[in-house]
Amino acid sequence: LYWIGTGGGKRGYTNPHTSGDVVVSWSAPSGYGSEAGCLEHKCGQVANYTKSEEGSWVCVDLGSSRRLAINYYSLRHGNGEYSGWCLRNWELAGSNDQNAWICLRAHNNDCSLNGAMAEASWAVEGKGEGFRYFRIKMTGENSSNNYHLMCAGMELYGRLTAN
């Protein structure tokens, strides 16, 4: 996402959702933050989260001409008065049509994200193909026993192809 946001390293970073290079969507906007907030690359207080609804999710669409064979990803938790809503149970899934999702990495009681602006990264076992869509979906409660999905930064790594 950073590579897309810098035009392949040819300019300074611009949030790729804001520029229209990718599209971020989420299941239940809370009124705090925005889809673009999921791709922020800045420090400081960022409160960006969904409503507390079971199965909350955030999805990144790389666009019809791009596919990413992912091998690693990173997430950043938000900050603010709700900084305790750290993800614990979720999955990263990939799709090319938003109907058939393939689980790329499942997390069960994962405490890697812990506290305000916490960041963590995880390896993804190769699935052999690239995906257009990537979704983080909660599969259980967060650290405060609710379903707010807080995300103030995401990065995807791997081999990006474009038509």
N, C-alpha and C positions, 0 to 999 in steps of 0.2 A: 504494500500500500504506500509505503514511503517512496519507493521507486516510481510508482505511478504519480504520486503527488509532487515529485520533482521533475517530471517529464523525462525520466530516464537519467537523472543527474544533470540536466541542462539548466535548471533554475532552482531557486530556493523553494522550500516546501510550501505547498498550498494544500489545505485539506482537500483530498480528492472527491469527497462528497459535495463540498461547497462549490468546487469548480465544475462538477458534473461529470467527472471522469469515472466515478463509480457511484452506486446508489446504495445507501444504507436505509434499512427499514426495521421497525421493531413492532412487537405485538401489541403493546398497550402503553402509549405515551402517557406519562404522569403529569406533564406540565413543567417538569424540572429537567432542564437540558434539552437535547435535540438529537436527532439521528447523527448529525455531523459531529457531535460531541464524542461519539464512539471512536472517531479517528483522529482525535486531537493529539498533537505532538508538542504539548507544552506543560510546564510544571505549574503548580499553584492549585488553588481550590477549584475543583470541577465536580459539581453534583449533577450526575447524569444517570437517570434510572427510569425503569418502567414502573407501571402500577404493580401492586402486589397481586398477581394473578398466576395461578398454577400453570406451569409450562411456558412462562415468559421467554421470549427469544429476541435476538437481534440478528439481522441477516445483511451480508455484504454481497452485492451484485457487481462483479468485475466488468460486466458489459458483454454484449453478444460476440465481440471479437477476441476476448481474452479467456484463457484457461490457465489455472495454476495447479501444478503437481506439487502439493504441499508436503513439506517435511518438518516443519516447525511452526509454532505460533506463540504469540505473547498477548497477555491481557493486562490492563491496568485498572485497578479498582478506583473509585472516585473518592472524594473528600467531602467534608461538610458535616453537618450534625448527624447524618445518617451513615457515617463511615464504617459502622459495624455491619452493614449489609453485604458482607463478603461472600462471593460465590463459594459453594461447597459441593454442590451436586449439579453437574451439567454435562453436556456433550457437545463436541464440535462435529458438525456433519457437513458433507459436501453434496452438491447436486448440479445437474445441468439443466433442469427443467422446473425446479421448485416443487415437484410432486414426489419424485423418488429420491429420498435422502439416504446417504450412506454414512453411518457413524464412523468417524475417523479417529476419535479419541473420546473415551468416556471417563468421567471423574466422579468418584463416589467418596464423599467426606474428605475432599482434597482441601487441606488447610494452607496451600501455597500462598494464596492471597489473604493477607491478614493485616488489616488496619488501613488508615488513610493513605491513599495514593500508592498502595502496594502494587508491585509488578511481579509477574512470574512468566516463565516460558516453559513449553513442553514440546518434546519430540513427537512427531506423528509418523507412524509406520506407513510406508509407501503403499498406496492403493493402485499404483501403476497408471493412473489416468489423471488428467487435469479436470478441474471443476470451475464452473462459472460462479456458482453461489456457495457461500460459506455461512453457516448458521451456528450460533451459540444458543443452546436451548436448555433451560433449567429442567432438571429431572427430579428435583427435590428442593427442600428449603435452603435458604442461605444461612449465614452464621447467626442471624437474629430471628430465625424460625419464621420467615415470611418468604414471599416470592418476588420481591423487588430485584430485578436484574440490574445491578449497577455496573456500568462500563464507561470508563473515561479514557480508553485507549485500546487499540487492537492493532496487531501487526501479523501478517501472514508471510511465511518464507517458503521458498521452493523455486521451481523452474516455471517461469511465466512465459506463455506463448501467446502470440497475437496473430490474427489473420489479416 
